[in-house]
Amino acid sequence: MGLLLLVLGALVLPGCGWGQSKDEPKESAPLQSEGVFDDDGLAPGNKDGWSIILTTLPRDREELVNPILQRVRTTPGLEGAYATTRAGHFVIAYGGYDGPDDKAALLDLDRIKETVVDGSRPYLGAYLAPPSGAALSGTNDEYDLRTVKSRVGDWAVYTLQAGVYGTDDGSVPGDPQLREFRRAAEAAVRELRAEGDQAFYYHAPYRSMVTVGVFGESDFDATTTPPIESQRLRDTRRKFPNNLLNGKGIRETITNSAGQRVTRLQPSNLVAIPK
């Protein structure tokens, strides 16, 4: 396990941080409202969908992939971890989910980030990443999250997800409902842009996400415990503390680091910008 912790500490790319606020959504933010959905189930898994990235290896260290994968699989709850590639890098990943708002994905991400191994939390930098080609184009390329890297460069690694438009039970929407979700997401982005926020939409097959900001590795350093966030990222989290479903807060129950079951409003989360 010593080798695993050394490699994770040295090579893991920055990951999603904990939401810092448990406050009710702010009324002034365009996406916020007072309604709350109860967390009453998990969306079905999608092995070709989004995944949780546990660690990323350099392009030229393929020999490390299998040894690290086997060590990761010795961690309770990560027996299903697997190796794959992302943007030319080898990665160790876990799970397959419908999107970054998938309840199963968010619960698994919280559980993995809180996993303790030999007195430390080696997966605190874990983050959600999209599948290649899963996004769909919208009506404005400038506001489409898929175009960010091609327009601003590969330094753009993360964005803060603050909203999702989709069904509240994980079911597959019909075509008219799906069109309305996409329309609503793009309308929310236009409203945020009009107020001066750098907002984007991301259309997935069955739902659409709204994110805010573009952040690089200098904004989130997951090689420390706890991770170090830039002032710009902290300010964005404060303005958008929650991830909302159709404009309403999502109530969820998680197990915290003390082993206690607590209920909270689902926080906004850093997600990877697709390539």
Sequence and secondary structure as in RCSB ss.txt:
>XXXX:A:sequence
MGLLLLVLGALVLPGCGWGQSKDEPKESAPLQSEGVFDDDGLAPGNKDGWSIILTTLPRDREELVNPILQRVRTT
PGLEGAYATTRAGHFVIAYGGYDGPDDKAALLDLDRIKETVVDGSRPYLGAYLAPPSGAALSGTNDEYDLRTVKS
RVGDWAVYTLQAGVYGTDDGSVPGDPQLREFRRAAEAAVRELRAEGDQAFYYHAPYRSMVTVGVFGESDFDATTT
PPIESQRLRDTRRKFPNNLLNGKGIRETITNSAGQRVTRLQPSNLVAIPK
>XXXX:A:secstr
 HHHHHHHHHH           S   TTSTT  S EEE        TTSEEEEEEEE TT GGGHHHHHHHHTTS
TT TT EEEEETTEEEEEEEEES TT HHHHHHHHHHHT  BTTB TTTT EEE  TT  B  S GGGBGGGHHH
HH TT  EEEEEEEES TTS    HHHHHHHHHHHHHHHHHHHHTT  EEEEE SS EEEEEEEE GGGEETTSS
S EE HHHHHHHHHS B EETTEEEEEEEE TTS EEEEE B EEEE   
